Structures are given as structure tokens and as C-alpha cells.
Amino acid sequence: MVSVNKEYGQTGDGGIISSTFNITLNGVIIKPLEGTASKLDEILNAQKSIRNTFSQISATDSATGGGKTLTISHGGSSTQFVGCHVQSIDFDGGSPREMSLNQACFYTIVLKCADTTDDGFGYNITDASESWDIEYAEDIKDVITNVAGSNSFPVRTAYRVSHSVSATGKPKYASASTLVSNGLAWQQAREYVLAKLPLQGINNATLTGGAVTTSVLTIPNTNIISRNHVRSQSVDEKGGTFAVTETFILYDDNQSAEAIEEIDVSIETNPSENGITTLNLSGTITGLRTGLTTTDDSYANALSRFGSIDSADNSNWLARAGNLAVAGISLNTIALSKNITKNPAAGTVSYNIPFDDRPTLCFASTGALSDRIEITETHPGYLFGATPTIGRSITGPVLQWLGCGTESKRTLTIEVVWPAETSNILNPVGSHPNSTGARKSAIASVISGAKPTGGGVSTNKVFYSSPRESWDPKTGRYTLEIEWTYEYSDLDIFTPQLT
């Protein structure tokens, strides 16, 4: 007797994805009695023959699942079930039954066969799933920086999306133990996943189906892009499973679609030293990958974002620092230093650029990087004679004022650093600051302002010693020292007293 039952496979959402035939064969082994001799040996041999007929060959099982073809003849036709697997073979226990001069043994054989023809299922699947996970990406935030001067720094929130699809398959046969193309269990699962559970398109920010969560998360409907798409694949050949997990981030592309940026600002004031406030601007630009190609473009995208901000005069960095500075600080336009770190493997560009509120450079209009102007005054004192005298012991020599004072002196020291010369290194005289218009005029202006003049300075009694200059075009460093000697009589605290 043959019993055929059909069972449908369902997913959690009620979808029908497969059907399976459960086939039960019931039979009896009958051996006629001859006298009192038992027919146990013959019945056992018949059981062995049945087991051999329905055996699963291990080599075939390893490659294809060891499927069998069951042919049931009825009338003038037959019905075939391809790819059947034996679930169990049961023979009645105990001694063979005696039935009307015969000895009999009843047996039951249970087969299972996947159906891919009756209902038109294209793939031999037993289970499938698709899941979405969406969360705020707390570790990914981007500062939308208005470098034009606004002190508003809105922060973009990103969302991390994880999409997983998987299926479990069974072998699919063309005939007997011959599989169809891609008929292994895991291959059937793969074909089903790729055809029925489509993955998210690269750079596609439109979520559909179970990913639509606007009622739970406030994901904007516009200006949202997808980046950093990553896919991982998992195959279990023995288990017959195939799974793909993909992750990507969604965020607002109002400013830069290919990178995110973090900014840190620290402010330090030293009132007990020089009273200068230093603002340290640092940050990291992380490029985002735009595809799944073998070339990762995240570093190129980080460089592009950095290049849109950086400039030789650091004006954008200065604007950012000014926006983030505390009220009342006026930063010097020239940064104290500039440190840029690039990491191609990580796809990042990091920067550290400190500014402070030191006074504006005296030579700022000439493009100077730094300058120092120092005035040293030597005021008039007593002019006296010292005459050694025998017997004065520890009192020392006889001191006698000569009725006049010493000369006054003023020393001017200028030190300026300009950008190093690149074209006039072999012509240091031609690039000398004293030979160029703007720099020469600025130097002359400082000298004119430092020259002793005004009340107390005797007219036509100001003389200067030979000025000393140095110029290094490779470093752009220039120094000048000039000393004046003059008559001066209007500084009360140093004027010699007659009594």
C-alpha cells in the first residue's frame, strides 16, 4: 500500500515557499511454511534486500544528498517522485507471524520528497527570512560647518541600517541522483535569496517594506543618502543555508555627501604669564565609501572635503576658530602652527591648528609669518673719576663726579620671518627685504618711529652706529640691529643730582 501526503512550508509572514511529499510504503514479507521449520532466515534475507533497495549511498549523499526516484505503477501508467530520501524503514519486531500456513513480516518505509513541479516552486527551499535593523549611529556625527562666519554648528545625525536575508535549501533533482544546475541545497538557497530577497541598491537611500520605520524613527524624507555599503556572505554547505548581511549608513547630504567631520576646540588662557588666550582647533575628516568596487574611495573623498576647507592663508580655519571662540576674543589671523595627518588606509585626514589672540603683526601687510621689535634704552648716568688711594682700606678708590653725565643710547632690534624664498635663493641680494618695495617701506617706517626725537633730545645731537642686517632666503628670516647715541636731558628719574 502507498500513502502520499503533501505538506506546505510557510514563512513567518504566511508566505508559501515550498511543498514536500511524505510517502509511506506499507508491505508484508510472506514465506510459506514447510512442516515445522521456521522461515526466519528467509525473512531476514528479504529484509536485507529491502534495505539494500532503499539504501542511501554515502558517496552520493555527500555530493547530492543521495536522492532516489520512486516509481509507482498503477493501471497502464506510472507516477514518479524524484529525489526521495528515506526517513525510516521499520520491520515488525518479535517472531514472524504465522498466517494460514505462512510466516509473515510487516514493514513500513517512510520517504520524503521535495515538490518543485506541482505548485511551480522554482527553488527547493524549506525556510527563508528577511530582517531589518535601523538605529541612530551615535558614533557617526558630522558637523555642518558654516565657514562664512555663523556661530551656528548644527550636527547631522546618521542612521545605521542592517539588512539580513537568508534561506535554507534542499537538493533539487533532474532525475534519480542527478542534480539540476545549481541544485545543491546551499545553491538553491542562494538562488532563492538573490532572486526573491533583493538586496539594497548601492547608494540607494530609499527604504521599502520592513525597513520603513518613519513612524518610529524620525528619518527625513529628503536629502538622505546612503554610503559605506558593506556586504558579508555566509554559506553552510552541509546545513544547506545561504545568508547575506549588508550594512550602510544614511545621513543628510546638505553639505558634503562623501565625508563626515568631527571638530574639537580647546581654549586655554594664562593670565599669570602673558595673558594670551590660545584656541586649539582640531578635527578628523573621515571619507565615506561610495560603492562596492575593489578600490576604496573613502580616502579620496576625505581629501576632497579637506581641500574644500584648507587654504594657504588658513582663512576658513580662522573663521571656524572664531565661530567657536568665547566672546571677546579677537584671534590673530596667523596660526601658531599647522599639523596635518593623513591616513589613506583609514580614509581619514586629521588636523591640528592652534590660534591665539596675540597682537597683530607689525609687518602683517608684507606677508610676514612672525615678527619681533625690541627697543633697548641706555639712559644717562654720572660721569665720574675713580682714583685709587693708599690706606683707604675697604672703602676703595676716591670717587669724584666730573660735573656731567654719560651719553644716552637706544638700540632697535627687528626680527621678521617671511615665507622662505623658492625662486631667488641663488640671488639673496635681489630678494633682500631692503631691496623690495613693501618690505623696505615697512622696515623704514619702524626705524623712523624708533629714532630718538622730541623733547629732551638735543637737535642735531643724534648719531647712529653702523646698522647690522642679516638675511637668510632659505628660511625667510631677516634681522636688523641699529644703535643711536644722543644727548638727552628730560628723564628726571635718571638725571644726575648736583647736591
C-alpha positions as a printed NumPy array, in Angstrom:
array([[  0.   ,   0.   ,   0.   ],
       [  1.21 ,   3.528,  -0.838],
       [  0.166,   6.642,   1.082],
       [  1.142,  10.098,  -0.226],
       [  0.668,  13.262,   1.858],
       [  1.614,  16.782,   0.808],
       [  2.908,  19.337,   3.292],
       [  3.458,  23.062,   2.568],
       [  6.289,  25.131,   4.005],
       [  5.431,  28.609,   5.27 ],
       [  7.463,  31.582,   6.391],
       [  6.525,  33.668,   9.392],
       [  4.528,  36.119,   7.28 ],
       [  2.311,  33.319,   5.934],
       [  4.02 ,  33.056,   2.549],
       [  4.13 ,  29.605,   0.934],
       [  7.644,  28.845,  -0.289],
       [  7.734,  25.054,  -0.75 ],
       [  5.872,  21.765,  -0.57 ],
       [  7.035,  18.321,   0.468],
       [  5.617,  14.856,  -0.242],
       [  5.595,  12.458,   2.703],
       [  5.283,   8.947,   1.211],
       [  4.554,   5.858,   3.28 ],
       [  5.013,   2.343,   1.842],
       [  3.368,  -0.481,   3.774],
       [  4.112,  -4.106,   2.83 ],
       [  4.459,  -7.665,   4.071],
       [  7.045, -10.379,   3.547],
       [  5.363, -13.803,   3.227],
       [  7.157, -17.158,   3.293],
       [  5.166, -20.469,   3.068],
       [  5.638, -22.904,   5.933],
       [  7.099, -26.324,   5.178],
       [  6.476, -28.563,   8.127],
       [  7.648, -27.135,  11.362],
       [ 10.811, -25.399,  10.015],
       [ 10.953, -21.658,  10.65 ],
       [ 11.323, -19.275,   7.713],
       [ 13.161, -16.675,   9.824],
       [ 16.349, -16.831,   7.734],
       [ 14.447, -16.233,   4.521],
       [ 12.518, -13.361,   6.071],
       [ 15.749, -11.775,   7.333],
       [ 17.274, -12.079,   3.868],
       [ 14.193, -10.419,   2.413],
       [ 14.535,  -7.566,   4.934],
       [ 18.167,  -7.128,   3.896],
       [ 17.142,  -6.98 ,   0.254],
       [ 14.612,  -4.255,   1.034],
       [ 17.195,  -2.266,   2.989],
       [ 19.634,  -2.537,   0.087],
       [ 16.989,  -1.33 ,  -2.342],
       [ 16.37 ,   1.821,  -0.284],
       [ 19.938,   2.386,   0.894],
       [ 21.484,   5.846,   0.83 ],
       [ 24.953,   5.652,  -0.731],
       [ 27.356,   7.734,   1.351],
       [ 29.414,   8.983,  -1.603],
       [ 26.294,  10.073,  -3.446],
       [ 24.849,  11.502,  -0.28 ],
       [ 27.936,  13.668,   0.204],
       [ 27.692,  15.13 ,  -3.281],
       [ 23.98 ,  15.354,  -3.989],
       [ 22.002,  14.285,  -0.956],
       [ 21.546,  10.708,  -2.202],
       [ 18.102,  11.227,  -3.709],
       [ 16.153,   8.255,  -5.13 ],
       [ 13.427,   8.044,  -7.733],
       [ 10.277,   6.244,  -6.608],
       [  8.101,   4.893,  -9.436],
       [  4.557,   3.801,  -8.605],
       [  2.832,   1.809, -11.335],
       [ -0.937,   1.955, -11.465],
       [ -3.031,   0.58 , -14.265],
       [ -1.3  ,   1.292, -17.541],
       [  0.644,   4.297, -16.267],
       [  3.042,   5.253, -13.528],
       [  3.883,   8.185, -11.227],
       [  7.415,   9.159, -10.35 ],
       [  8.721,  11.032,  -7.323],
       [ 12.259,  12.279,  -7.952],
       [ 14.785,  12.969,  -5.217],
       [ 13.212,  10.896,  -2.479],
       [ 15.042,  10.442,   0.784],
       [ 14.431,   7.531,   3.109],
       [ 13.357,   8.688,   6.532],
       [ 12.899,   5.28 ,   8.151],
       [ 12.475,   1.525,   7.492],
       [ 10.562,  -0.375,  10.173],
       [ 10.065,  -4.163,  10.364],
       [  7.763,  -5.773,  12.919],
       [  9.694,  -6.938,  15.929],
       [  9.482, -10.377,  17.536],
       [  8.997, -13.719,  15.771],
       [  7.407, -13.793,  12.303],
       [  3.644, -14.097,  12.357],
       [  2.005, -17.321,  11.201],
       [ -0.815, -16.664,   8.76 ],
       [ -2.668, -19.537,   7.048],
       [  0.322, -21.824,   6.729],
       [  2.627, -18.848,   6.017],
       [  5.102, -16.855,   8.034],
       [  4.806, -13.061,   7.533],
       [  6.703,  -9.874,   8.467],
       [  5.047,  -6.495,   8.079],
       [  7.178,  -3.441,   7.254],
       [  6.768,   0.303,   6.801],
       [  9.037,   2.579,   4.725],
       [  8.755,   6.396,   5.07 ],
       [ 10.11 ,   8.635,   2.281],
       [ 10.265,  12.385,   1.929],
       [ 10.413,  14.123,  -1.426],
       [ 10.541,  17.862,  -2.193],
       [  7.985,  19.035,  -4.737],
       [  9.124,  21.67 ,  -7.245],
       [  6.715,  20.843, -10.068],
       [  3.116,  20.559,  -8.85 ],
       [  2.904,  24.097,  -7.469],
       [  5.504,  25.72 ,  -9.684],
       [  8.057,  26.462,  -6.976],
       [ 11.215,  27.394,  -8.788],
       [ 13.516,  26.694,  -5.862],
       [ 13.713,  23.876,  -3.369],
       [ 13.513,  25.895,  -0.147],
       [ 12.491,  24.881,   3.33 ],
       [ 12.89 ,  28.193,   5.147],
       [ 13.652,  31.851,   4.394],
       [ 13.91 ,  35.091,   6.339],
       [ 14.496,  38.813,   5.834],
       [ 15.149,  41.278,   8.641],
       [ 15.951,  44.992,   9.019],
       [ 17.624,  46.772,  11.936],
       [ 17.775,  50.574,  11.999],
       [ 19.314,  52.638,  14.785],
       [ 20.799,  56.036,  15.449],
       [ 24.526,  55.852,  14.727],
       [ 25.782,  57.54 ,  17.875],
       [ 29.399,  57.059,  16.78 ],
       [ 28.85 ,  58.844,  13.447],
       [ 28.059,  62.541,  13.648],
       [ 29.017,  65.284,  11.249],
       [ 29.356,  68.982,  11.929],
       [ 27.767,  71.124,   9.23 ],
       [ 30.258,  73.955,   9.327],
       [ 29.394,  77.409,   8.056],
       [ 32.856,  78.859,   7.414],
       [ 31.393,  82.201,   6.314],
       [ 31.103,  83.401,   9.875],
       [ 27.999,  81.98 ,  11.524],
       [ 28.462,  80.677,  15.044],
       [ 25.807,  78.006,  14.495],
       [ 27.139,  74.467,  14.184],
       [ 24.24 ,  72.071,  13.525],
       [ 25.213,  68.425,  13.825],
       [ 23.973,  65.873,  11.345],
       [ 22.661,  62.638,  12.805],
       [ 23.364,  59.44 ,  10.895],
       [ 21.431,  56.192,  10.918],
       [ 22.955,  52.74 ,  10.695],
       [ 20.94 ,  50.199,   8.731],
       [ 21.475,  46.431,   8.766],
       [ 19.632,  44.213,   6.304],
       [ 19.868,  40.399,   6.53 ],
       [ 18.441,  37.843,   4.104],
       [ 18.832,  34.072,   4.362],
       [ 17.35 ,  30.814,   3.155],
       [ 17.703,  27.095,   3.772],
       [ 17.507,  24.835,   0.77 ],
       [ 17.274,  21.176,  -0.188],
       [ 18.819,  19.413,  -3.183],
       [ 16.875,  19.701,  -6.441],
       [ 16.991,  16.747,  -8.815],
       [ 16.563,  16.378, -12.537],
       [ 16.345,  12.573, -12.311],
       [ 17.333,   9.925,  -9.82 ],
       [ 20.532,  11.218,  -8.161],
       [ 21.315,  13.757, -10.868],
       [ 21.003,  17.342,  -9.689],
       [ 19.829,  20.222, -11.797],
       [ 22.283,  23.072, -12.388],
       [ 22.873,  24.828,  -9.038],
       [ 20.924,  22.029,  -7.435],
       [ 22.871,  21.62 ,  -4.207],
       [ 20.966,  22.663,  -1.117],
       [ 23.028,  25.785,  -0.425],
       [ 22.935,  26.73 ,  -4.119],
       [ 19.155,  26.524,  -4.136],
       [ 19.161,  28.787,  -1.055],
       [ 21.498,  31.233,  -2.796],
       [ 19.422,  31.36 ,  -5.971],
       [ 16.301,  31.995,  -3.926],
       [ 17.932,  34.76 ,  -1.854],
       [ 19.295,  36.604,  -4.882],
       [ 16.035,  36.303,  -6.83 ],
       [ 13.348,  36.643,  -4.174],
       [ 15.02 ,  38.688,  -1.438],
       [ 16.724,  41.537,  -3.34 ],
       [ 19.499,  43.417,  -1.61 ],
       [ 19.581,  47.173,  -1.105],
       [ 20.932,  49.017,  -4.115],
       [ 24.345,  50.642,  -3.716],
       [ 23.942,  54.324,  -2.729],
       [ 20.161,  53.848,  -2.661],
       [ 18.71 ,  55.636,   0.358],
       [ 15.077,  54.665,  -0.279],
       [ 13.891,  52.144,   2.286],
       [ 10.976,  49.867,   1.472],
       [  8.985,  47.057,   3.035],
       [ 10.012,  46.201,   6.561],
       [ 12.647,  48.953,   6.541],
       [ 10.058,  51.736,   6.526],
       [ 10.195,  52.98 ,  10.117],
       [  9.303,  56.645,   9.863],
       [  6.613,  56.096,  12.461],
       [  9.324,  55.115,  14.974],
       [ 12.47 ,  56.965,  13.876],
       [ 12.333,  60.496,  12.529],
       [ 14.354,  59.806,   9.384],
       [ 13.968,  62.746,   6.976],
       [ 12.279,  62.038,   3.679],
       [ 14.568,  64.239,   1.579],
       [ 18.308,  64.886,   1.212],
       [ 19.124,  61.455,   2.605],
       [ 21.912,  59.46 ,   1.017],
       [ 23.414,  56.022,   1.557],
       [ 27.137,  55.445,   1.992],
       [ 29.645,  52.922,   3.43 ],
       [ 27.797,  49.949,   1.98 ],
       [ 29.279,  46.654,   3.212],
       [ 28.089,  43.139,   2.438],
       [ 29.059,  39.866,   4.072],
       [ 28.137,  36.406,   2.785],
       [ 27.763,  33.195,   4.76 ],
       [ 27.463,  29.688,   3.274],
       [ 26.829,  26.453,   5.188],
       [ 27.179,  23.702,   2.6  ],
       [ 26.207,  20.867,   4.927],
       [ 23.396,  22.824,   6.503],
       [ 22.166,  23.976,   3.099],
       [ 21.976,  27.633,   4.097],
       [ 22.984,  30.838,   2.355],
       [ 22.847,  34.272,   4.   ],
       [ 23.825,  37.836,   3.144],
       [ 24.073,  40.697,   5.624],
       [ 24.551,  44.237,   4.382],
       [ 25.097,  47.382,   6.401],
       [ 25.135,  51.013,   5.337],
       [ 24.604,  54.446,   6.832],
       [ 22.02 ,  57.065,   5.958],
       [ 22.581,  60.75 ,   6.574],
       [ 21.764,  64.236,   5.372],
       [ 23.752,  65.388,   2.336],
       [ 23.071,  69.132,   2.627],
       [ 26.794,  69.907,   2.621],
       [ 29.121,  67.077,   1.644],
       [ 27.836,  63.726,   0.558],
       [ 31.146,  61.905,   0.681],
       [ 32.659,  62.656,   4.099],
       [ 31.863,  63.382,   7.72 ],
       [ 33.828,  65.589,  10.085],
       [ 34.394,  65.869,  13.809],
       [ 35.676,  69.126,  15.332],
       [ 37.241,  69.628,  18.764],
       [ 38.085,  73.03 ,  20.245],
       [ 40.07 ,  73.675,  23.415],
       [ 40.622,  77.161,  24.863],
       [ 43.452,  77.966,  27.297],
       [ 44.236,  81.289,  28.983],
       [ 47.36 ,  82.056,  31.056],
       [ 46.619,  85.314,  32.912],
       [ 49.553,  84.828,  35.269],
       [ 52.044,  84.653,  32.393],
       [ 51.34 ,  86.69 ,  29.286],
       [ 47.544,  86.862,  29.329],
       [ 47.388,  85.323,  25.85 ],
       [ 44.412,  83.066,  25.092],
       [ 45.15 ,  80.067,  22.876],
       [ 42.424,  78.28 ,  20.929],
       [ 43.35 ,  74.846,  19.577],
       [ 41.243,  73.726,  16.609],
       [ 41.481,  70.016,  15.804],
       [ 39.365,  67.508,  13.969],
       [ 39.161,  64.453,  11.762],
       [ 37.58 ,  64.181,   8.327],
       [ 36.501,  60.622,   7.5  ],
       [ 35.767,  59.808,   3.893],
       [ 32.795,  57.622,   3.023],
       [ 32.921,  54.81 ,   0.512],
       [ 30.534,  55.244,  -2.405],
       [ 30.47 ,  51.715,  -3.825],
       [ 31.474,  48.059,  -3.532],
       [ 34.305,  48.131,  -6.058],
       [ 37.77 ,  46.791,  -5.31 ],
       [ 39.021,  50.376,  -4.984],
       [ 38.035,  52.123,  -1.76 ],
       [ 37.467,  55.821,  -2.499],
       [ 36.984,  56.917,   1.108],
       [ 40.465,  58.497,   1.337],
       [ 39.966,  60.43 ,  -1.901],
       [ 36.65 ,  61.703,  -0.56 ],
       [ 38.297,  62.787,   2.71 ],
       [ 40.974,  64.666,   0.75 ],
       [ 38.298,  66.363,  -1.352],
       [ 36.451,  67.578,   1.746],
       [ 39.725,  68.751,   3.312],
       [ 40.713,  70.569,   0.118],
       [ 37.445,  72.487,   0.113],
       [ 38.32 ,  73.916,   3.536],
       [ 42.095,  74.298,   3.518],
       [ 43.908,  77.263,   2.002],
       [ 47.331,  78.88 ,   2.194],
       [ 46.071,  81.757,   4.335],
       [ 44.087,  79.447,   6.662],
       [ 41.095,  81.781,   6.337],
       [ 38.494,  79.021,   6.658],
       [ 40.248,  77.531,   9.688],
       [ 40.398,  81.01 ,  11.236],
       [ 36.675,  81.503,  10.6  ],
       [ 35.892,  78.191,  12.306],
       [ 38.101,  79.055,  15.27 ],
       [ 36.484,  82.479,  15.524],
       [ 32.997,  80.967,  15.437],
       [ 33.867,  78.636,  18.295],
       [ 35.864,  81.13 ,  20.391],
       [ 34.467,  82.626,  23.574],
       [ 33.019,  86.114,  23.376],
       [ 35.505,  88.98 ,  23.405],
       [ 38.446,  87.124,  21.85 ],
       [ 39.921,  88.572,  18.684],
       [ 42.189,  85.951,  17.159],
       [ 45.379,  86.719,  15.307],
       [ 44.954,  85.922,  11.625],
       [ 48.14 ,  83.83 ,  11.523],
       [ 48.014,  80.363,  13.065],
       [ 50.661,  79.382,  15.596],
       [ 51.275,  76.129,  13.717],
       [ 49.571,  73.687,  11.385],
       [ 49.737,  69.907,  11.701],
       [ 48.037,  67.702,   9.094],
       [ 47.931,  63.886,   9.399],
       [ 46.741,  61.721,   6.505],
       [ 45.836,  58.04 ,   6.796],
       [ 44.998,  56.519,   3.395],
       [ 44.178,  53.075,   4.827],
       [ 41.673,  54.501,   7.313],
       [ 40.398,  57.067,   4.809],
       [ 40.966,  59.982,   7.19 ],
       [ 42.596,  63.397,   7.267],
       [ 43.25 ,  64.888,  10.712],
       [ 44.279,  68.439,  11.508],
       [ 45.514,  70.43 ,  14.491],
       [ 45.691,  74.209,  14.046],
       [ 46.136,  76.474,  17.105],
       [ 45.368,  80.214,  17.06 ],
       [ 45.78 ,  82.843,  19.775],
       [ 44.881,  86.462,  20.424],
       [ 48.423,  87.869,  20.323],
       [ 48.613,  91.362,  18.788],
       [ 48.558,  91.698,  15.023],
       [ 51.994,  91.605,  13.41 ],
       [ 53.649,  94.92 ,  12.669],
       [ 54.699,  93.512,   9.306],
       [ 51.378,  91.774,   8.591],
       [ 50.803,  93.837,   5.44 ],
       [ 54.019,  92.453,   3.939],
       [ 53.019,  88.801,   4.357],
       [ 55.211,  88.195,   7.398],
       [ 54.738,  84.989,   9.349],
       [ 56.114,  86.4  ,  12.589],
       [ 57.947,  89.478,  13.776],
       [ 59.636,  90.878,  16.855],
       [ 60.557,  94.516,  17.558],
       [ 62.663,  95.29 ,  20.61 ],
       [ 63.817,  98.663,  21.958],
       [ 66.709,  98.8  ,  24.423],
       [ 67.387, 102.136,  26.206],
       [ 70.687, 103.128,  27.866],
       [ 69.942, 106.28 ,  29.893],
       [ 72.466, 108.953,  31.001],
       [ 74.239, 108.464,  34.287],
       [ 77.031, 110.156,  36.313],
       [ 80.375, 110.562,  34.625],
       [ 82.923, 110.295,  37.431],
       [ 86.541, 109.529,  38.115],
       [ 87.875, 106.781,  40.39 ],
       [ 91.301, 107.474,  41.932],
       [ 92.995, 104.649,  43.92 ],
       [ 94.361, 105.969,  47.222],
       [ 96.772, 104.23 ,  49.616],
       [ 95.348, 103.432,  53.052],
       [ 91.568, 103.658,  52.225],
       [ 91.176, 100.013,  53.064],
       [ 87.814,  98.514,  52.098],
       [ 86.387, 101.941,  51.243],
       [ 88.057, 101.688,  47.866],
       [ 89.19 , 104.426,  45.49 ],
       [ 88.254, 108.083,  45.745],
       [ 85.222, 108.791,  43.547],
       [ 84.698, 112.263,  42.075],
       [ 81.878, 113.442,  39.839],
       [ 83.178, 115.287,  36.797],
       [ 80.194, 117.607,  36.596],
       [ 78.468, 115.933,  33.615],
       [ 76.548, 112.831,  32.666],
       [ 77.056, 109.995,  30.162],
       [ 75.506, 109.835,  26.692],
       [ 72.093, 108.237,  26.027],
       [ 71.779, 105.23 ,  23.747],
       [ 68.85 , 103.492,  22.049],
       [ 69.116, 100.1  ,  20.312],
       [ 66.467,  98.876,  17.86 ],
       [ 66.284,  95.159,  17.06 ],
       [ 63.961,  93.926,  14.307],
       [ 63.399,  90.238,  13.554],
       [ 60.938,  89.21 ,  10.848],
       [ 60.176,  85.829,   9.282],
       [ 58.648,  85.775,   5.821],
       [ 57.837,  82.684,   3.73 ],
       [ 61.059,  81.065,   2.52 ],
       [ 62.238,  82.08 ,  -0.91 ],
       [ 61.868,  79.476,  -3.648],
       [ 62.941,  81.361,  -6.76 ],
       [ 65.628,  83.804,  -5.534],
       [ 67.736,  81.528,  -3.36 ],
       [ 70.719,  81.998,  -5.673],
       [ 70.144,  85.748,  -5.675],
       [ 69.977,  86.654,  -1.975],
       [ 70.735,  90.302,  -2.653],
       [ 67.885,  90.588,  -5.127],
       [ 65.445,  89.039,  -2.621],
       [ 66.748,  91.088,   0.326],
       [ 63.881,  92.823,   2.175],
       [ 65.704,  96.131,   1.863],
       [ 65.504,  95.834,  -1.923],
       [ 61.744,  95.237,  -2.253],
       [ 59.1  ,  97.925,  -2.024],
       [ 56.589,  96.811,   0.657],
       [ 59.126,  95.22 ,   2.966],
       [ 61.612,  98.071,   2.574],
       [ 58.932, 100.659,   3.344],
       [ 57.774,  98.75 ,   6.445],
       [ 61.337,  98.489,   7.769],
       [ 61.936, 102.2  ,   7.154],
       [ 58.713, 103.062,   8.943],
       [ 59.761, 101.137,  12.06 ],
       [ 63.222, 102.758,  12.023],
       [ 61.685, 106.205,  11.687],
       [ 59.372, 105.563,  14.62 ],
       [ 62.198, 104.324,  16.823],
       [ 64.679, 107.131,  16.118],
       [ 65.214, 109.382,  19.169],
       [ 63.303, 112.65 ,  18.668],
       [ 61.131, 115.044,  20.652],
       [ 61.525, 116.897,  23.95 ],
       [ 64.777, 116.397,  25.794],
       [ 66.652, 115.246,  22.68 ],
       [ 69.188, 117.852,  21.552],
       [ 68.744, 118.89 ,  17.94 ],
       [ 71.487, 117.637,  15.656],
       [ 72.934, 115.617,  18.517],
       [ 71.64 , 112.166,  17.39 ],
       [ 74.145, 109.782,  15.845],
       [ 73.829, 106.11 ,  14.876],
       [ 76.473, 103.439,  14.681],
       [ 76.789, 101.093,  11.713],
       [ 73.476,  99.152,  11.319],
       [ 73.818,  95.34 ,  11.182],
       [ 71.487,  93.232,   8.963],
       [ 71.207,  89.516,   8.243],
       [ 69.032,  87.766,   5.64 ],
       [ 68.555,  84.013,   5.075],
       [ 66.381,  83.457,   1.982],
       [ 66.077,  79.706,   2.679],
       [ 64.305,  80.324,   5.98 ],
       [ 62.934,  83.791,   5.186],
       [ 64.474,  85.173,   8.397],
       [ 65.595,  88.813,   8.483],
       [ 67.238,  90.704,  11.364],
       [ 68.31 ,  94.318,  11.785],
       [ 70.102,  95.999,  14.697],
       [ 70.752,  99.749,  14.825],
       [ 72.017, 101.856,  17.763],
       [ 71.645, 105.607,  18.243],
       [ 73.767, 107.731,  20.594],
       [ 72.273, 111.083,  21.528],
       [ 72.05 , 113.895,  24.079],
       [ 69.013, 113.717,  26.329],
       [ 68.158, 115.746,  29.394],
       [ 64.484, 115.25 ,  30.138],
       [ 64.342, 111.961,  32.088],
       [ 64.026, 113.062,  35.733],
       [ 64.479, 109.745,  37.424],
       [ 67.92 , 109.328,  35.864],
       [ 69.081, 112.979,  35.792],
       [ 72.333, 113.397,  37.867],
       [ 71.764, 115.476,  41.013],
       [ 74.112, 118.371,  41.809],
       [ 73.778, 118.079,  45.556]])
